[in-house]
Structures are given as C-alpha cells and as structure tokens.
Amino acid sequence: MPETTYREAVRDAMSEAMRRDESVFIMGEDIAEMGGSMGVTQGMLDEFGPDRVRNTPISEMAIVGAGIGAAMAGMRPIVEIMYQDFTTLAMEQIVNQAAKHRYMSGGQLKVPLTIRTQGGAGWSPGAQHAQQLEAWFVHVPGLKVAFPSTPEDVRNLLYASIYDDNPVIFFEHRTLYGLKGDVPEEIEPVEFGKARIHREGEDVTVVATGRLVHEALAAAEEAEGEGISVEVLDPRTLLPLDEDAIVASVEKTNRCVVAHEAVVRMGFGAEVAAIVQERAFDYLDAPVGRVGAKFSPLPFAPIMEEYVVPHARDVLAAIKKTVGKN
Amino acid sequence: MAQIAAAEHELRRVIGDAEGLGDREVEGLSEGDLLALYRDMILLRTYDERSVVYHRQGRIGTYAIYWNHEAMQAGAAYALADDDWIFPSYRESAIGLLRGLPAATILSWWRGHPSGWWNPADYNVASICVPIATQVPHAAGLAWGKRLRGEDACALVFFGDGATSEGAFHEGANFAAVMQAPVVLLCNNNQWAISTPVSAQTRAETLADKAAGYGMPGVRVDGLDVLAVYEATREAVERARAGEGPTFVEALSYRAAPHATADDPTAYIDLERVEEERTRECVGRYEGYLRRLGVLTDEQAEQIKAEAADVMREGIKAAESEPPADIGLVFEHAYADPPPQLAEDLAELRRILGGSVG
C-alpha cells in the first residue's frame, strides 16, 4: 500500500485513465506548463502532450460548454474549473445543459463529462476564492456530485467519475491536497452512492464531508476521552447519496450530527437531517445537530475566517449537545 | 496564424434581381443539386406554414416560426457532409428534416411528447437549444473533440443576431478560434431579437466585424439567397476541414413573421416594411432563379410541393396517433444509472397508477 498525497492521487487517477484510454483528455486554465494553480496536473503535459493537456482561454462557460460538445463527440473530457467560486460563470452550461442533455434526448445522448474543481477555507483568501457550493449542485437532477476526503477515495472516485456516463461535479478540498494516505496499488473504482465509515461508534453518528471528515475524526478522538463513542460517516458522493448507510448508522447510535464547511443554513446538512427524521424518526433520541459555516461571506481577515468556518471544536460541541453532555 | 479576411461588407449574392443584378452560377452544383436544394426549401417552408396552422388548431404548442429563413437553413446544411454536425437554435427546429429526421418526431417535440426525442448521434443534429447562444461552445467542443479523435467532421452552429450579445457566443467563438476547431458559426441576422432590433443589440457596423476580434474570417451573405449561403458555407467548411479553424458567416435576412406563435409584433414592428420584405421572400426568389435557368418546370414544382404536403399530412397523423406520454419516463432519462431514490419514486408512481406505468 504505497503512501501518496491527495494531490498526487488526483493526478494519478487522471493519468491512469489517459494512459489507458485515448478518449480521455483534460482542459482548463493554466493546467499545462504550469501544472494547474494547485499543482495537480504537474508533469501531465510532458507525458500526454498539448492536445490532451490543454490550456484554455479564461472562459469557464466555454470550458464546460466545449467539454459537453467533446463528450457528445465520443470523448470523456475532464475539465478543470480553477476555483469552485468560478463555477458561477459556467452555471448555465452545468445546470441547463450538461445536466439536461440526456433527459432532453429521452436518455439517448450521454454526456460523460467530469468537472473538477476545488475550494475550501483555511488559508484566508477572502470572499470569492474558497466557498463550498456543493448544495447548489445537489439540487440539480441530472448531475452527480462527488466530494472525497482522502487520497484513496479521491483517486478511486475520480477514476469512477471519468468512466461515469453522467456529468459529474467533482469537488476537491484546497486544504487536503497535501494530505498523505495509503492507496491501493491498483485503482479500485468506487461505486457512487456508497458511504465510508471512517470510525465506528455507539453514541452518535457524525455525517461529515470534505475537510470536516478530518475535523470530525479529531472531535471523535477527543469525545472518546470524555466517554462518548462517535461514529464518523463520510458519504463520499453527495448525489447520489447513500441514505441507507446514514439511516442504518443512526438506527444504531440514535443520534446524528451533520458537519460540512459550507454555510449551515439551507445547506446539504439540512437535507441529511430531513432524511434522518423521515426514515429514522422513531430511533432518534435527540434533534439532529448541524455544524457548518456562519451565514456570512468568507472574510479576508484570518481571525474572522477562523471564526466563520467550522473546526473540530465545533463538531465536538455539537456532539456533546446531541448526547446531552454540554 | 490564419489569414484574417476583412469582413466582406458587401453582401455576397448569387441570385439576381429585378434591379439589374444578373444571376450567377455556383461552381460544382449540378441541376440535381439545384433541385435538391429547392426540395429542401419547400419541405422546410411547408413544415413551417403547416405548423402555424397546427398551432392555431391546438394540435402543437407554442412554435418558433422560421418563415423566410429556409434559404439560410437549406443552403448551409447542403454544404455539409453527413458526418458533420448541426447545432440548431429553436429557429432551426425542423432542420433535422434535411437529415432524415421524421416530421412526426419534430412535430411531437413541439407537442411536448416523448416521441419527439431523438438521438443526436443518429442524425448528427444536436438537441434544440433554447437558451440563447449556449450551443456555440458545444459546437466548438464537438469540433475539437472530433479533431482529437482524428475524424474529419466539422460542426455548423446556428444562432441569431441577438445571440452575439451573449457571453456564450463570445466565449465559444474565442475558444473555437484559439483551438482552431473546425466549426462554422452561422449567424442568422434577421434583424430582430423578439422585439429588440439589431441596432439596439450592437454598435458594430456589421455583425461580421466581430469576427476580426477573434482572428477568424467574417463574411456577409444575403441570407435570402440559398446559393450564396451555400457557397459561403462551403468555403467555410473547406477552411475548417483544412485545419484553418472557424469562420463567421453573417446571413442577413429579415424576420417577416412573428418571433413565435405567442408573439404579436404589431406592438414594435413596421408592418409596411414586413409586407415589403414578404414580397422578396427567399423561396420565391430561388424559384424564379431556377425557372430563369430552365431547371424547374411547373410540373416539378407542383410535384415537389405535393410531396412536402404529404410529408406533413403523414407527419401530423403519426404524431397525433402516439399514445399518451408514459409518466414513468420522468424518472428514467435524467441518469444513465438512476440513483436509488428515483427507483423508489417510480415504484410509488406505479403503485398510484395501479401498475400501468413503466
């Protein structure tokens, strides 16, 4: 089991697909010589050449739109949107086009497009460079949404995304790129809609995504010292969502906390809370807790950003509140 | 770097007029080609005129009229090979007829019936794009994808004058030029975007002038002259296939009919001008040209029109004899592999309808 970083794992999934399959290529801003603003595609230009590792103009709408067209031509394009915040510039192509083409052809046209993007706070870049916008995309029928939190999952899920016949929004977290972890020798594509339980526990289930998976694991460690047994579940894909795994876990622990970095209000966690109360109401011993960012644009000032986004201590506080130990 | 041709401000024309412009001939077009183009135009015209009637009779929904756009649609499509793709806007909703798409399918589309879905790859005709200019990046991407696959195909994308104000047009055109993608950008400048005249859309002298900013040739043709459109598109396709990248073709016409069946242009348009334009409409002009050449006889014209009328009669009959839409399809087509929640929704629907669905 070699150790690799989250960044290398992303690159490895793409490179492996491109080695095996001529129809896979990547395009985006500054991904060629520079290797991407996060260094993810470093070295890929040398291996695959400028046609398959293609710098584009600064045109998010055209990057996604042309990706759709290339997918229609029989390719499996990977497009990179440099910052998740910039998906706003391509929303028409993502929401009205990529998500709808299959439906509008009566299931006859496939759009095997992977839209990779990254975001996440923790380095104080301000209001337009670190948002977590996954809730927008899980609201759109026709899209799939992945948000892996470990090197192994990011590698396996990205490979699965490239070979998925639906458009996939693939979220990477900015602060996880340096995270190291063991990965299997061979890529093992993960089925969408299958959660991973990172830690088993008895008293409360924490459903966490992205960076918050690691915050939740830290909180669980601390909670254990206080006699609280925490189960940490990472859905890995938000759409489709492994509802059965979440419900089964809550039926065991009878308590649930949802934790994500995106703003709490109207967030993905609200949907998880709704599913839990619909399907496991009689098992619940406490209201579902929610952890996420304050309802504010991300501040530029580090001390303010630190306050707005959630950390392990916030997850711990929610755990203790849910089990009645605060 | 591609040679940037200055926009041809003078409209390219092949068909002559009563004001003294003589007829020209397009090299390489046989009499059979000329008649095939006529057949295409008559089919499109008949589809359009019958559709307005069907709408008034409540047999199809709101319909985007394309009367007087048949020349640019037929002319441009005729310049393509079968492997080339067409990306229509809603104004070209029936262009699939020229690729063998049944009239019943397109009529079903306007009836909002699932039998109106087609597989774009079966006809190399993309789904009709309703948001404005969105299809321009698709065409650029498809053309680029074909090139990556080592295929010879190019793409033709239709959009209107109003679409040139959209970001998607700009990004798609620039992307196509930078990638040297084999695509033809065909701008249907009918001078109106619903109620907004082209003068309120841009301060550019001509829309073809925009091409220079993207480093691609821009040409202007009389959009009511099917042969001029054909010739200009053929040259653009040749450039595309030779690896010289995209061309912007501005086909100038006039929207001598409402934007759509739901539109009442009397609130904004000069009706005298409309009447004047209708006397110059494109099908009659081409018919006159063919008669002057001695290529078209009365009998042939009658027969071609009768055939088109038959196509529509059969088409509407087939569309109307489709069984009601299967509601269960709503859960089946959004995903290649629907999430389990959709299967639950479908099961619930089946339960409500007593197992008659799906």
HADDOCK unambig.tbl for C-alpha pairs under 7 A between the chains (distance, minus, plus):
assign (segid A and resid 57 and name CA) (segid B and resid 175 and name CA) 6.68 0.50 0.50
assign (segid A and resid 59 and name CA) (segid B and resid 171 and name CA) 5.85 0.50 0.50
assign (segid A and resid 61 and name CA) (segid B and resid 168 and name CA) 6.47 0.50 0.50
assign (segid A and resid 61 and name CA) (segid B and resid 171 and name CA) 6.77 0.50 0.50
assign (segid A and resid 62 and name CA) (segid B and resid 137 and name CA) 5.15 0.50 0.50
assign (segid A and resid 62 and name CA) (segid B and resid 168 and name CA) 6.87 0.50 0.50
assign (segid A and resid 62 and name CA) (segid B and resid 171 and name CA) 5.32 0.50 0.50
assign (segid A and resid 62 and name CA) (segid B and resid 172 and name CA) 5.40 0.50 0.50
assign (segid A and resid 62 and name CA) (segid B and resid 175 and name CA) 6.63 0.50 0.50
assign (segid A and resid 65 and name CA) (segid B and resid 137 and name CA) 4.82 0.50 0.50
assign (segid A and resid 65 and name CA) (segid B and resid 138 and name CA) 5.06 0.50 0.50
assign (segid A and resid 65 and name CA) (segid B and resid 141 and name CA) 6.92 0.50 0.50
assign (segid A and resid 66 and name CA) (segid B and resid 137 and name CA) 4.91 0.50 0.50
assign (segid A and resid 66 and name CA) (segid B and resid 138 and name CA) 4.86 0.50 0.50
assign (segid A and resid 66 and name CA) (segid B and resid 140 and name CA) 5.88 0.50 0.50
assign (segid A and resid 66 and name CA) (segid B and resid 141 and name CA) 3.50 0.50 0.50
assign (segid A and resid 66 and name CA) (segid B and resid 142 and name CA) 6.74 0.50 0.50
assign (segid A and resid 67 and name CA) (segid B and resid 141 and name CA) 5.87 0.50 0.50
assign (segid A and resid 68 and name CA) (segid B and resid 138 and name CA) 5.96 0.50 0.50
assign (segid A and resid 68 and name CA) (segid B and resid 141 and name CA) 6.85 0.50 0.50
assign (segid A and resid 69 and name CA) (segid B and resid 138 and name CA) 4.06 0.50 0.50
assign (segid A and resid 69 and name CA) (segid B and resid 139 and name CA) 5.92 0.50 0.50
assign (segid A and resid 69 and name CA) (segid B and resid 140 and name CA) 6.96 0.50 0.50
assign (segid A and resid 69 and name CA) (segid B and resid 141 and name CA) 4.31 0.50 0.50
assign (segid A and resid 69 and name CA) (segid B and resid 142 and name CA) 4.01 0.50 0.50
assign (segid A and resid 70 and name CA) (segid B and resid 141 and name CA) 4.72 0.50 0.50
assign (segid A and resid 70 and name CA) (segid B and resid 142 and name CA) 4.29 0.50 0.50
assign (segid A and resid 70 and name CA) (segid B and resid 144 and name CA) 6.67 0.50 0.50
assign (segid A and resid 70 and name CA) (segid B and resid 145 and name CA) 4.41 0.50 0.50
assign (segid A and resid 72 and name CA) (segid B and resid 142 and name CA) 6.37 0.50 0.50
assign (segid A and resid 73 and name CA) (segid B and resid 142 and name CA) 5.21 0.50 0.50
assign (segid A and resid 73 and name CA) (segid B and resid 145 and name CA) 5.69 0.50 0.50
assign (segid A and resid 73 and name CA) (segid B and resid 146 and name CA) 5.96 0.50 0.50
assign (segid A and resid 75 and name CA) (segid B and resid 145 and name CA) 6.45 0.50 0.50
assign (segid A and resid 102 and name CA) (segid B and resid 333 and name CA) 6.42 0.50 0.50
assign (segid A and resid 102 and name CA) (segid B and resid 334 and name CA) 5.89 0.50 0.50
assign (segid A and resid 103 and name CA) (segid B and resid 333 and name CA) 4.72 0.50 0.50
assign (segid A and resid 103 and name CA) (segid B and resid 334 and name CA) 4.52 0.50 0.50
assign (segid A and resid 104 and name CA) (segid B and resid 117 and name CA) 6.74 0.50 0.50
assign (segid A and resid 105 and name CA) (segid B and resid 117 and name CA) 4.84 0.50 0.50
assign (segid A and resid 105 and name CA) (segid B and resid 118 and name CA) 5.55 0.50 0.50
assign (segid A and resid 105 and name CA) (segid B and resid 119 and name CA) 5.92 0.50 0.50
assign (segid A and resid 105 and name CA) (segid B and resid 127 and name CA) 6.91 0.50 0.50
assign (segid A and resid 106 and name CA) (segid B and resid 114 and name CA) 6.87 0.50 0.50
assign (segid A and resid 106 and name CA) (segid B and resid 117 and name CA) 5.39 0.50 0.50
assign (segid A and resid 106 and name CA) (segid B and resid 333 and name CA) 5.65 0.50 0.50
assign (segid A and resid 107 and name CA) (segid B and resid 333 and name CA) 4.48 0.50 0.50
assign (segid A and resid 107 and name CA) (segid B and resid 334 and name CA) 6.84 0.50 0.50
assign (segid A and resid 108 and name CA) (segid B and resid 119 and name CA) 5.09 0.50 0.50
assign (segid A and resid 109 and name CA) (segid B and resid 119 and name CA) 5.96 0.50 0.50
assign (segid A and resid 109 and name CA) (segid B and resid 120 and name CA) 6.80 0.50 0.50
assign (segid A and resid 141 and name CA) (segid B and resid 334 and name CA) 6.71 0.50 0.50
assign (segid A and resid 142 and name CA) (segid B and resid 334 and name CA) 4.83 0.50 0.50
assign (segid A and resid 142 and name CA) (segid B and resid 335 and name CA) 5.75 0.50 0.50
assign (segid A and resid 165 and name CA) (segid B and resid 336 and name CA) 6.16 0.50 0.50
assign (segid A and resid 166 and name CA) (segid B and resid 335 and name CA) 6.33 0.50 0.50
assign (segid A and resid 166 and name CA) (segid B and resid 336 and name CA) 6.29 0.50 0.50
assign (segid A and resid 240 and name CA) (segid B and resid 339 and name CA) 5.45 0.50 0.50
